[in-house]
């Protein structure tokens, strides 16, 4: 009995202790405490700036130095670690208080979020051809233009740029889709369609997604025929505020010059040919006129300051960018300031999200006055003539026809444009029951261009009878006299025009998962009101002094000059176009293996004829992730494999205005009315009620793959793109159509091609890694019809540089069965016994007097067969080296500059190239446009090399500092004899080098990035 009582006594004590211990454990588990640790990557390197949150609560922090974090949590809580480019990681809190957490880099080929029209998706679910470019993959250098940032980075995207800081790059995706306006893709910035890319600073870009096939672009319908480029800017995230600075300074020098004769060489050539200079020209000088119009070194600088942060229910990001770039031509420059603000605010238990996006870009572009004329005059100016007279005035010899001092032209004129772009977007997103989400987006864009030109009284000495412009080549473009713009005692012109774009877009999205089936549907409506050319233009002349510039037009007295006419600009400058659209898209997948996407867009535009103002643009895409099939599970070689197929139709309305389908009257002369010559009005354009959209249909077959655990990933796409009913202005008999001109649909063009992109990671260790990315694209362009509204035209000759003795000599032809940019010209046959140039006739015989147009041959084209970009990134500890090569292969360039500068018959009054030294002065046709001046445009360029070093934890409050050295255009391997083989590929007349090439430069840059 006593034993039992003793047992009971000790048992009761044990039970009491057990209950106290359990209560203590429960209290401990329910009591928050400080949890610390470090976040590392798989290479045991700290991850700084990552978000650490307690799941299901508003508690969040950010990792600091050495990846350290500290946050309050209790047993059983889950910490969620997230950082861009890494897989999310969850950690359940146990009894410990200090943790070392490791996160892995994301498999970017599968998990990357891709921005598509009116939504987002993961790369693994795509059934269309989309290429994404991250900020770190964009081109480096003193670059202000987004087109140049993408050069060589996207397969199928053909980008060409000169050294002009004020001229955007020509961007062509998958070949020219039309003759009328083979221009740039359609830009969408932060969901705002048609936004001006000039409003975005390169440092603010978070991602760029290039939509290439019609399955991806058809959701944008009427403006997507040339592809769509979606730009997403940086946004804030929850955590402590982040302050970042990035900037650089750069110096540029001309990378190549024309090989013109100097004074000694030209004098020796003329002596050998028994010709002498005129004493009016020969002053014993030796001037390099190209260097005279250039800066010896052009300097650039760029500074970007950004500030971002947020909480669980709001975030913000703001930035300010300053960019200044001197052009290598002495008067040209670009100065630009961009401010940006993005705000996201959540409300009503985060079921409603308000987003505000504001951006304003203010730029001042100073152009080289009469730039193409200055380049032409500098190239042909005799080196024996001085720049200045002994009294300091400019030396001129106006006895030579069309012969002017280029430096005098540049320094006695002004050409300036102030360009402002304001973009505002307000978006509301509401999460509704049953998987529905409703979005309404309001956006406004206003662009203002204030342009001014001034020509001093110096221009009064130039004869108006032979002062021609020097336009870029194209269809229907010819040299014209412009001497009348110079007025008397100086002249000035000012214009101020603004364009506005108001957009309302609203769409309903439904996301639903039913077992193994996943559905995403979007139904939307879009309304756009576009006004262009709202403003005025005027001019004046007869100023009391040359110091007024274009800012003081009121000081002029144009009415005292009876022959002067005030320039009020072109007719029909003001235009308004309304567009209304409905769209629907459905995405379906089964077990993330089989994917189906379909979309349709209905567009209406007031720009088209009353019978065809509406267009329908459907698309469909299929994809099969073969790697998810059971029969692929037992192997490790192929880590990802997807097959895609798509078809779609997009539209194009670029290149036409609000009135192209209507009957238009204009001033066609004067008539005598009560003693006064009054203006006479008559039709200048006929009406076409059947004018409609161009339609571009694209078939695309693609493969995405990854092997060896995605150490090698890539894509292959094959496409066939057809454009029908191209928009074009036709000359027609006035008896049939009032005005003799008509806008109509006619003809068709085809592009077929293959695109390959390959990413390889040959080495990836803790201290060293090497990533190699290469992309190549082949495209074949062909005109398949030139059927017009009245007749079936066989061909159209165009691009007329008007070289000496070559009236109506053209370089290119639009011809069925040939590509856009086909060269059609004389065929050179060498020299005859007297040293005169021979050319083949159509019958195969040779002649020294070929017939323009009749004795022409098809002699290559400007379309490149292959374009290539190859990037290699090497990382060793904190060092990083990137080398980027870019190339174009298989295209031809018509070196009309070389032809004109080979005119030996005029060598006593115009300089010539050294390459013409073997031609005789008596050979008056040696400069005739022929295949003698058609050269290979193939090249490989070391486009950029950048060496950087990262300083981590340098000082308190500074999380990272990166210093880098970069050089652009270090060398070019090419057989082309002109200044540079990167000749313009845009427009209807690609591949012509014609005395208007703004010199390319070689850039050396020092940059700094810092995060605080």
ZAMARGU-4260 file (C-alpha; in steps of 0.2 Angstrom, whole numbers, plus 5000, padded with zeros to 4 digits):
<rodrens>
0) 5000/5000/5000 | 5014/5012/5004 | 5022/5007/4988 | 5007/5011/4978 | 5006/5028/4987
5) 5024/5032/4983 | 5021/5027/4965 | 5006/5038/4964 | 5016/5052/4971 | 5030/5051/4959
10) 5019/5048/4944 | 5009/5064/4949 | 5025/5074/4949 | 5030/5067/4932 | 5014/5071/4924
15) 5014/5088/4931 | 5032/5091/4924 | 5026/5084/4907 | 5011/5096/4907 | 5022/5111/4911
20) 5035/5106/4898 | 5022/5104/4885 | 5014/5121/4889 | 5031/5129/4888 | 5034/5121/4871
25) 5017/5127/4865 | 5020/5145/4872 | 5038/5144/4864 | 5030/5139/4847 | 5017/5153/4847
30) 5029/5166/4852 | 5038/5176/4839 | 5057/5177/4839 | 5071/5184/4829 | 5076/5172/4814
35) 5092/5176/4806 | 5103/5168/4792 | 5111/5170/4776 | 5105/5167/4758 | 5117/5159/4746
40) 5117/5153/4728 | 5123/5135/4722 | 5140/5142/4721 | 5140/5147/4739 | 5140/5165/4734
45) 5129/5178/4744 | 5113/5183/4736 | 5110/5202/4740 | 5094/5211/4738 | 5083/5196/4739
50) 5065/5197/4746 | 5062/5187/4762 | 5044/5186/4768 | 5034/5177/4781 | 5021/5168/4771
55) 5003/5173/4774 | 5008/5189/4783 | 5014/5207/4778 | 5031/5204/4786 | 5045/5206/4773
60) 5064/5210/4773 | 5078/5211/4761 | 5095/5201/4762 | 5109/5213/4765 | 5128/5211/4765
65) 5134/5192/4764 | 5116/5188/4760 | 5111/5191/4778 | 5093/5192/4784 | 5084/5195/4800
70) 5065/5193/4802 | 5052/5189/4816 | 5044/5173/4815 | 5038/5158/4825 | 5039/5139/4824
75) 5029/5132/4809 | 5030/5149/4799 | 5036/5147/4781 | 5049/5160/4775 | 5048/5163/4756
80) 5064/5168/4747 | 5063/5176/4730 | 5075/5185/4719 | 5075/5188/4700 | 5083/5174/4690
85) 5081/5162/4704 | 5069/5148/4709 | 5058/5153/4724 | 5062/5144/4740 | 5052/5140/4755
90) 5059/5136/4772 | 5048/5130/4787 | 5054/5137/4804 | 5059/5124/4817 | 5067/5126/4834
95) 5083/5134/4827 | 5085/5152/4825 | 5099/5153/4812 | 5098/5146/4795 | 5109/5145/4779
100) 5097/5144/4764 | 5102/5140/4746 | 5092/5145/4731 | 5095/5139/4713 | 5095/5149/4697
105) 5079/5147/4687 | 5079/5137/4671 | 5076/5152/4661 | 5071/5143/4645 | 5056/5136/4654
110) 5051/5148/4668 | 5054/5165/4661 | 5039/5176/4660 | 5035/5181/4643 | 5025/5197/4640
115) 5012/5194/4626 | 4998/5204/4620 | 4986/5208/4634 | 4994/5196/4646 | 5009/5186/4651
120) 5014/5168/4650 | 5028/5156/4654 | 5040/5151/4640 | 5036/5133/4642 | 5018/5136/4636
125) 5021/5146/4621 | 5015/5140/4604 | 5021/5155/4595 | 5038/5162/4590 | 5044/5175/4603
130) 5062/5180/4607 | 5065/5188/4624 | 5080/5199/4628 | 5085/5204/4646 | 5094/5220/4650
135) 5111/5212/4653 | 5110/5205/4635 | 5107/5222/4627 | 5121/5230/4617 | 5133/5241/4627
140) 5140/5258/4621 | 5135/5276/4619 | 5118/5271/4612 | 5101/5281/4614 | 5091/5271/4601
145) 5082/5255/4606 | 5085/5248/4589 | 5104/5248/4591 | 5102/5240/4608 | 5094/5225/4599
150) 5107/5223/4585 | 5112/5205/4582 | 5102/5199/4598 | 5086/5193/4589 | 5086/5180/4575
155) 5077/5187/4560 | 5078/5206/4566 | 5089/5215/4553 | 5095/5231/4560 | 5106/5244/4552
160) 5112/5260/4559 | 5124/5274/4554 | 5134/5286/4566 | 5121/5299/4566 | 5115/5302/4584
165) 5098/5309/4578 | 5094/5295/4566 | 5085/5280/4572 | 5091/5263/4566 | 5082/5254/4552
170) 5073/5239/4559 | 5066/5225/4548 | 5059/5209/4555 | 5059/5194/4544 | 5061/5203/4528
175) 5052/5218/4521 | 5033/5215/4522 | 5028/5228/4510 | 5034/5240/4497 | 5025/5256/4503
180) 5031/5256/4520 | 5043/5242/4525 | 5046/5250/4542 | 5049/5246/4560 | 5039/5234/4570
185) 5025/5240/4581 | 5031/5245/4599 | 5021/5242/4615 | 5028/5250/4631 | 5021/5244/4648
190) 5005/5239/4639 | 5003/5256/4629 | 5001/5251/4610 | 5010/5262/4598 | 5020/5271/4611
195) 5035/5281/4605 | 5051/5272/4609 | 5061/5288/4611 | 5052/5290/4628 | 5062/5276/4636
200) 5080/5276/4643 | 5089/5260/4640 | 5093/5259/4659 | 5075/5258/4663 | 5071/5243/4652
205) 5067/5227/4662 | 5064/5216/4647 | 5060/5216/4628 | 5049/5203/4620 | 5050/5202/4601
210) 5034/5194/4594 | 5038/5187/4577 | 5025/5176/4570 | 5007/5180/4567 | 5000/5169/4581
215) 5009/5180/4593 | 5006/5197/4584 | 4988/5195/4577 | 4981/5200/4593 | 4987/5218/4588
220) 4979/5216/4571 | 4980/5231/4560 | 4998/5236/4564 | 5007/5220/4567 | 5012/5215/4550
225) 5030/5220/4553 | 5031/5211/4570 | 5028/5218/4588 | 5041/5223/4601 | 5035/5224/4619
230) 5045/5234/4631 | 5043/5232/4649 | 5051/5245/4661 | 5057/5242/4678 | 5045/5242/4693
235) 5048/5243/4712 | 5046/5228/4724 | 5043/5226/4742 | 5057/5228/4754 | 5069/5242/4759
240) 5071/5256/4746 | 5084/5254/4732 | 5095/5268/4725 | 5104/5264/4709 | 5116/5274/4698
245) 5123/5270/4681 | 5133/5281/4670 | 5147/5282/4658 | 5158/5294/4648 | 5163/5289/4630
250) 5175/5296/4616 | 5172/5292/4598 | 5183/5293/4583 | 5179/5290/4564 | 5182/5272/4561
255) 5185/5273/4542 | 5187/5287/4529 | 5185/5288/4510 | 5201/5284/4501 | 5201/5301/4492
260) 5217/5308/4483 | 5227/5321/4492 | 5234/5336/4484 | 5250/5328/4478 | 5241/5312/4472
265) 5228/5322/4462 | 5241/5334/4455 | 5251/5319/4449 | 5236/5311/4441 | 5231/5326/4431
270) 5249/5329/4426 | 5250/5311/4419 | 5234/5315/4409 | 5240/5332/4403 | 5227/5341/4413
275) 5229/5356/4425 | 5219/5364/4439 | 5211/5381/4436 | 5221/5394/4445 | 5205/5399/4453
280) 5205/5383/4462 | 5224/5379/4465 | 5230/5388/4479 | 5244/5376/4484 | 5234/5369/4499
285) 5232/5351/4504 | 5216/5350/4513 | 5207/5334/4519 | 5189/5341/4517 | 5181/5326/4526
290) 5191/5329/4541 | 5187/5347/4540 | 5168/5344/4543 | 5171/5332/4557 | 5176/5333/4575
295) 5193/5325/4579 | 5185/5317/4594 | 5166/5316/4599 | 5162/5314/4617 | 5146/5307/4625
300) 5140/5305/4643 | 5125/5296/4651 | 5119/5296/4669 | 5104/5287/4676 | 5098/5288/4694
305) 5084/5277/4699 | 5074/5275/4716 | 5063/5261/4720 | 5054/5252/4734 | 5038/5246/4741
310) 5027/5237/4754 | 5016/5222/4753 | 5002/5233/4746 | 5011/5246/4735 | 5027/5249/4726
315) 5035/5262/4716 | 5050/5266/4704 | 5056/5282/4698 | 5071/5287/4687 | 5080/5302/4679
320) 5091/5300/4664 | 5102/5312/4656 | 5111/5308/4639 | 5122/5319/4629 | 5130/5314/4613
325) 5141/5324/4601 | 5140/5318/4583 | 5156/5316/4573 | 5150/5329/4561 | 5155/5346/4568
330) 5138/5353/4570 | 5127/5338/4575 | 5123/5332/4593 | 5109/5325/4604 | 5104/5331/4621
335) 5090/5322/4630 | 5082/5321/4647 | 5070/5307/4652 | 5060/5306/4668 | 5049/5290/4673
340) 5038/5286/4687 | 5029/5269/4689 | 5017/5266/4704 | 5007/5251/4709 | 4994/5252/4723
345) 4984/5237/4729 | 4967/5239/4738 | 4952/5229/4745 | 4963/5214/4751 | 4974/5215/4736
350) 4959/5211/4724 | 4961/5228/4715 | 4977/5235/4708 | 4980/5252/4702 | 4995/5256/4691
355) 5001/5273/4685 | 5015/5274/4672 | 5022/5291/4667 | 5036/5295/4656 | 5042/5311/4648
360) 5057/5313/4636 | 5063/5330/4631 | 5077/5330/4618 | 5086/5343/4608 | 5093/5337/4591
365) 5105/5348/4582 | 5107/5342/4564 | 5121/5345/4552 | 5113/5358/4541 | 5110/5352/4524
370) 5119/5336/4530 | 5118/5326/4513 | 5124/5341/4503 | 5139/5344/4516 | 5144/5326/4514
375) 5143/5327/4495 | 5153/5343/4494 | 5166/5338/4506 | 5169/5321/4496 | 5172/5330/4480
380) 5180/5346/4485 | 5197/5349/4478 | 5211/5347/4491 | 5221/5361/4483 | 5208/5374/4488
385) 5209/5382/4505 | 5195/5382/4518 | 5198/5401/4521 | 5204/5416/4511 | 5218/5426/4519
390) 5205/5438/4526 | 5197/5424/4536 | 5182/5423/4525 | 5177/5406/4517 | 5185/5402/4500
395) 5173/5399/4486 | 5175/5396/4467 | 5157/5398/4461 | 5163/5397/4443 | 5162/5378/4445
400) 5144/5372/4443 | 5136/5365/4459 | 5153/5367/4469 | 5152/5374/4486 | 5162/5375/4502
405) 5155/5362/4514 | 5162/5370/4530 | 5154/5387/4525 | 5137/5378/4522 | 5138/5370/4539
410) 5144/5385/4549 | 5132/5398/4541 | 5116/5388/4545 | 5106/5381/4559 | 5095/5365/4560
415) 5087/5361/4576 | 5073/5350/4583 | 5066/5350/4600 | 5056/5334/4602 | 5045/5330/4618
420) 5036/5314/4621 | 5024/5313/4636 | 5016/5295/4639 | 5004/5292/4653 | 4995/5276/4657
425) 4982/5272/4671 | 4978/5254/4673 | 4965/5246/4684 | 4965/5227/4687 | 4951/5219/4697
430) 4951/5201/4703 | 4933/5194/4702 | 4926/5177/4707 | 4927/5161/4697 | 4944/5165/4690
435) 4940/5181/4681 | 4950/5197/4680 | 4945/5213/4673 | 4957/5226/4666 | 4954/5244/4660
440) 4968/5254/4653 | 4968/5272/4649 | 4983/5280/4640 | 4988/5296/4633 | 5003/5300/4622
445) 5008/5317/4616 | 5023/5321/4605 | 5028/5338/4601 | 5041/5343/4588 | 5047/5361/4587
450) 5059/5363/4572 | 5069/5378/4566 | 5081/5381/4552 | 5091/5397/4548 | 5102/5401/4533
455) 5112/5417/4534 | 5115/5430/4521 | 5130/5420/4516 | 5119/5409/4506 | 5114/5423/4495
460) 5130/5421/4485 | 5125/5404/4480 | 5117/5403/4463 | 5099/5396/4464 | 5100/5388/4447
465) 5112/5374/4452 | 5110/5372/4471 | 5102/5355/4472 | 5097/5344/4486 | 5105/5327/4489
470) 5091/5316/4495 | 5092/5298/4501 | 5087/5286/4486 | 5069/5279/4485 | 5054/5277/4473
475) 5049/5293/4465 | 5063/5303/4473 | 5074/5315/4463 | 5086/5329/4465 | 5077/5346/4466
480) 5083/5364/4466 | 5082/5371/4484 | 5091/5388/4482 | 5074/5397/4483 | 5073/5393/4502
485) 5088/5404/4506 | 5078/5420/4502 | 5087/5437/4503 | 5098/5443/4517 | 5095/5427/4526
490) 5080/5416/4529 | 5072/5406/4543 | 5059/5393/4545 | 5050/5387/4561 | 5037/5374/4563
495) 5028/5367/4579 | 5017/5351/4577 | 5010/5339/4589 | 5003/5322/4588 | 4991/5315/4601
500) 4985/5297/4604 | 4971/5293/4616 | 4968/5275/4620 | 4955/5266/4630 | 4957/5247/4631
505) 4947/5235/4642 | 4947/5217/4643 | 4941/5202/4653 | 4952/5187/4657 | 4947/5170/4663
510) 4959/5158/4671 | 4953/5141/4675 | 4961/5124/4679 | 4949/5109/4679 | 4959/5093/4683
515) 4973/5092/4670 | 4965/5105/4659 | 4970/5123/4660 | 4961/5137/4651 | 4965/5156/4649
520) 4953/5167/4639 | 4954/5185/4635 | 4940/5196/4628 | 4943/5214/4625 | 4939/5231/4616
525) 4950/5245/4610 | 4947/5263/4605 | 4960/5274/4598 | 4959/5292/4593 | 4975/5298/4584
530) 4978/5316/4579 | 4994/5320/4569 | 5001/5336/4562 | 4991/5348/4573 | 5001/5364/4572
535) 5009/5377/4560 | 5024/5381/4549 | 5030/5398/4543 | 5045/5406/4536 | 5053/5423/4534
540) 5067/5432/4525 | 5076/5449/4523 | 5084/5450/4541 | 5094/5465/4546 | 5108/5454/4553
545) 5113/5436/4553 | 5113/5435/4572 | 5094/5433/4574 | 5093/5414/4570 | 5076/5406/4568
550) 5070/5412/4585 | 5066/5430/4579 | 5055/5428/4563 | 5047/5445/4567 | 5063/5454/4563
555) 5062/5448/4545 | 5053/5458/4531 | 5048/5446/4518 | 5035/5457/4510 | 5048/5468/4503
560) 5055/5453/4492 | 5042/5452/4478 | 5048/5434/4473 | 5048/5427/4490 | 5034/5415/4496
565) 5031/5411/4514 | 5032/5393/4517 | 5017/5387/4526 | 5020/5368/4524 | 5012/5354/4515
570) 4994/5351/4512 | 4984/5339/4523 | 4996/5340/4537 | 4982/5339/4550 | 4975/5322/4550
575) 4963/5312/4562 | 4961/5293/4562 | 4949/5284/4573 | 4952/5265/4576 | 4940/5253/4585
580) 4944/5235/4589 | 4937/5219/4597 | 4948/5205/4601 | 4947/5187/4608 | 4961/5175/4613
585) 4960/5157/4620 | 4974/5147/4627 | 4972/5129/4632 | 4984/5116/4638 | 4982/5098/4644
590) 4994/5092/4657 | 5006/5106/4652 | 5010/5094/4637 | 4998/5099/4623 | 4994/5118/4620
595) 4982/5126/4609 | 4980/5145/4606 | 4968/5154/4595 | 4964/5173/4593 | 4954/5184/4582
600) 4954/5203/4581 | 4942/5214/4572 | 4949/5231/4567 | 4940/5247/4560 | 4949/5262/4554
605) 4943/5278/4547 | 4958/5279/4535 | 4951/5266/4523 | 4938/5267/4510 | 4920/5267/4516
610) 4917/5249/4508 | 4932/5242/4518 | 4934/5250/4534 | 4934/5234/4544 | 4947/5220/4544
615) 4947/5203/4552 | 4964/5195/4558 | 4963/5177/4565 | 4977/5166/4571 | 4980/5148/4578
620) 4995/5140/4586 | 4998/5122/4592 | 5012/5116/4603 | 5018/5099/4610 | 5030/5097/4624
625) 5037/5080/4619 | 5049/5080/4634 | 5034/5078/4645 | 5029/5062/4637 | 5031/5046/4647
630) 5043/5038/4634 | 5055/5053/4637 | 5056/5050/4656 | 5069/5036/4656 | 5083/5047/4647
635) 5094/5061/4653 | 5100/5068/4636 | 5085/5078/4631 | 5079/5089/4645 | 5067/5099/4635
640) 5059/5097/4618 | 5044/5106/4611 | 5037/5107/4594 | 5027/5122/4588 | 5016/5126/4573
645) 5006/5142/4570 | 4996/5152/4556 | 4989/5169/4557 | 4985/5185/4548 | 4990/5202/4552
650) 4986/5219/4545 | 4996/5235/4540 | 4990/5253/4538 | 5007/5261/4539 | 5012/5273/4526
655) 4995/5280/4523 | 4985/5295/4530 | 4968/5299/4535 | 4963/5305/4517 | 4971/5292/4506
660) 4955/5284/4501 | 4946/5301/4498 | 4945/5313/4484 | 4957/5327/4487 | 4957/5345/4479
665) 4973/5355/4479 | 4981/5371/4471 | 4985/5366/4453 | 4990/5383/4447 | 4982/5400/4444
670) 4969/5408/4433 | 4965/5426/4428 | 4950/5433/4438 | 4946/5452/4437 | 4964/5457/4435
675) 4971/5445/4448 | 4980/5429/4446 | 4969/5418/4458 | 4973/5401/4464 | 4965/5387/4454
680) 4959/5371/4463 | 4957/5354/4455 | 4958/5336/4460 | 4975/5330/4464 | 4970/5313/4471
685) 4955/5301/4466 | 4944/5293/4479 | 4945/5274/4482 | 4930/5268/4492 | 4937/5250/4491
690) 4954/5255/4499 | 4957/5242/4512 | 4970/5234/4524 | 4986/5225/4518 | 4985/5208/4524
695) 5001/5198/4529 | 4998/5179/4533 | 5012/5169/4541 | 5015/5151/4543 | 5028/5146/4556
700) 5035/5129/4562 | 5047/5129/4577 | 5056/5118/4589 | 5062/5123/4606 | 5075/5111/4614
705) 5086/5109/4629 | 5099/5095/4631 | 5111/5089/4644 | 5101/5097/4658 | 5099/5112/4648
710) 5117/5116/4646 | 5113/5118/4628 | 5096/5126/4624 | 5090/5133/4607 | 5076/5136/4595
715) 5073/5133/4577 | 5060/5142/4567 | 5055/5140/4549 | 5042/5153/4542 | 5033/5158/4526
720) 5026/5176/4526 | 5015/5183/4512 | 5008/5200/4510 | 4994/5203/4498 | 4985/5219/4493
725) 5000/5231/4496 | 4995/5249/4499 | 5003/5260/4485 | 5000/5276/4476 | 4998/5273/4458
730) 4999/5285/4443 | 4983/5283/4432 | 4976/5291/4417 | 4967/5307/4423 | 4953/5303/4411
735) 4949/5288/4422 | 4953/5295/4439 | 4952/5314/4443 | 4969/5320/4448 | 4979/5306/4440
740) 4984/5298/4456 | 4975/5284/4466 | 4979/5275/4482 | 4975/5257/4480 | 4979/5239/4485
745) 4989/5229/4473 | 5003/5217/4472 | 5011/5205/4484 | 5027/5200/4492 | 5034/5184/4500
750) 5047/5181/4513 | 5053/5163/4517 | 5066/5160/4530 | 5075/5150/4544 | 5080/5156/4561
755) 5092/5147/4573 | 5096/5152/4591 | 5108/5142/4602 | 5114/5145/4620 | 5128/5135/4627
760) 5136/5134/4644 | 5152/5125/4641 | 5159/5129/4659 | 5150/5133/4675 | 5161/5131/4691
765) 5161/5141/4707 | 5174/5153/4701 | 5173/5152/4682 | 5159/5152/4669 | 5157/5153/4650
770) 5141/5157/4641 | 5140/5157/4622 | 5125/5163/4613 | 5123/5163/4594 | 5109/5167/4582
775) 5108/5166/4564 | 5094/5169/4551 | 5091/5166/4533 | 5078/5175/4523 | 5073/5175/4505
780) 5062/5190/4499 | 5053/5190/4483 | 5040/5201/4474 | 5026/5189/4468 | 5014/5202/4460
785) 5013/5220/4454 | 4995/5219/4449 | 4988/5237/4450 | 4970/5244/4450 | 4971/5249/4432
790) 4984/5238/4424 | 4996/5224/4428 | 5013/5233/4429 | 5028/5222/4424 | 5041/5232/4433
795) 5046/5249/4440 | 5063/5256/4439 | 5069/5268/4453 | 5083/5275/4464 | 5090/5288/4452
800) 5106/5296/4460 | 5108/5307/4444 | 5127/5305/4442 | 5136/5315/4429 | 5130/5312/4411
805) 5117/5299/4417 | 5100/5307/4416 | 5087/5294/4421 | 5100/5281/4425 | 5092/5270/4439
810) 5099/5257/4451 | 5085/5246/4456 | 5069/5239/4450 | 5053/5232/4457 | 5050/5216/4447
815) 5040/5200/4449 | 5051/5186/4454 | 5064/5197/4461 | 5067/5204/4479 | 5065/5222/4485
820) 5081/5231/4482 | 5085/5221/4466 | 5099/5230/4457 | 5096/5232/4438 | 5109/5242/4429
825) 5123/5241/4416 | 5135/5227/4415 | 5154/5232/4414 | 5164/5224/4401 | 5181/5232/4404
830) 5191/5244/4393 | 5193/5246/4374 | 5210/5249/4366 | 5209/5268/4369 | 5205/5265/4388
835) 5187/5269/4387 | 5174/5260/4397 | 5165/5246/4388 | 5147/5239/4393 | 5138/5224/4387
840) 5122/5226/4377 | 5107/5215/4379 | 5112/5205/4364 | 5129/5201/4372 | 5140/5213/4361
845) 5149/5227/4369 | 5148/5246/4367 | 5155/5262/4374 | 5138/5270/4373 | 5125/5259/4382
850) 5107/5263/4382 | 5100/5268/4399 | 5086/5256/4404 | 5088/5245/4388 | 5105/5238/4391
855) 5102/5234/4409 | 5104/5217/4418 | 5099/5210/4434 | 5115/5211/4445 | 5112/5205/4463
860) 5102/5213/4477 | 5103/5222/4493 | 5094/5208/4504 | 5106/5199/4515 | 5105/5180/4514
865) 5111/5177/4532 | 5112/5189/4547 | 5122/5183/4563 | 5125/5188/4581 | 5137/5179/4593
870) 5140/5184/4611 | 5152/5176/4623 | 5152/5180/4641 | 5166/5174/4653 | 5166/5176/4672
875) 5180/5174/4683 | 5176/5178/4701 | 5172/5196/4701 | 5178/5199/4683 | 5167/5198/4668
880) 5172/5199/4650 | 5159/5200/4636 | 5164/5199/4617 | 5150/5202/4604 | 5152/5198/4585
885) 5139/5203/4572 | 5139/5199/4554 | 5129/5200/4538 | 5132/5189/4523 | 5126/5187/4505
890) 5120/5205/4501 | 5126/5217/4488 | 5130/5236/4490 | 5128/5248/4476 | 5143/5259/4479
895) 5136/5275/4470 | 5148/5285/4480 | 5163/5276/4472 | 5155/5278/4455 | 5153/5297/4457
900) 5170/5300/4465 | 5178/5290/4450 | 5172/5303/4437 | 5189/5306/4430 | 5183/5318/4416
905) 5180/5331/4430 | 5195/5327/4440 | 5202/5345/4438 | 5186/5352/4447 | 5181/5338/4458
910) 5192/5326/4468 | 5192/5307/4464 | 5196/5291/4474 | 5213/5283/4473 | 5204/5268/4465
915) 5201/5278/4449 | 5219/5282/4447 | 5221/5269/4432 | 5206/5277/4423 | 5210/5290/4410
920) 5203/5308/4410 | 5196/5304/4392 | 5186/5290/4398 | 5170/5300/4401 | 5159/5285/4405
925) 5170/5277/4418 | 5158/5282/4432 | 5143/5275/4424 | 5132/5265/4436 | 5136/5247/4432
930) 5141/5231/4441 | 5158/5238/4442 | 5152/5247/4457 | 5142/5233/4465 | 5152/5225/4479
935) 5149/5212/4492 | 5141/5219/4508 | 5146/5204/4518 | 5155/5208/4534 | 5159/5202/4552
940) 5161/5216/4565 | 5168/5215/4583 | 5154/5225/4588 | 5157/5226/4607 | 5170/5220/4620
945) 5167/5224/4638 | 5177/5221/4653 | 5170/5224/4670 | 5174/5221/4689 | 5161/5220/4703
950) 5166/5227/4720 | 5154/5219/4733 | 5152/5226/4751 | 5164/5240/4747 | 5158/5252/4760
955) 5143/5253/4771 | 5127/5257/4762 | 5134/5252/4746 | 5129/5235/4741 | 5138/5233/4724
960) 5149/5243/4712 | 5153/5238/4695 | 5167/5247/4685 | 5168/5243/4666 | 5178/5247/4650
965) 5169/5245/4634 | 5173/5247/4615 | 5162/5247/4600 | 5166/5244/4582 | 5184/5238/4586
970) 5186/5231/4569 | 5177/5225/4554 | 5182/5211/4542 | 5174/5215/4525 | 5179/5216/4506
975) 5168/5232/4504 | 5178/5247/4498 | 5166/5260/4505 | 5167/5269/4522 | 5157/5255/4530
980) 5147/5240/4524 | 5132/5243/4536 | 5122/5252/4523 | 5104/5256/4527 | 5092/5241/4525
985) 5076/5250/4528 | 5064/5258/4516 | 5061/5253/4498 | 5079/5257/4492 | 5090/5247/4503
990) 5109/5244/4500 | 5113/5260/4491 | 5129/5270/4497 | 5126/5287/4489 | 5137/5301/4496
995) 5126/5303/4511 | 5133/5290/4523 | 5135/5298/4540 | 5152/5291/4546 | 5152/5277/4559
1000) 5163/5278/4574 | 5174/5268/4585 | 5169/5271/4603 | 5179/5269/4619 | 5169/5270/4635
1005) 5171/5270/4654 | 5156/5266/4665 | 5151/5264/4683 | 5135/5255/4690 | 5132/5257/4709
1010) 5118/5250/4720 | 5114/5257/4737
</rodrens>
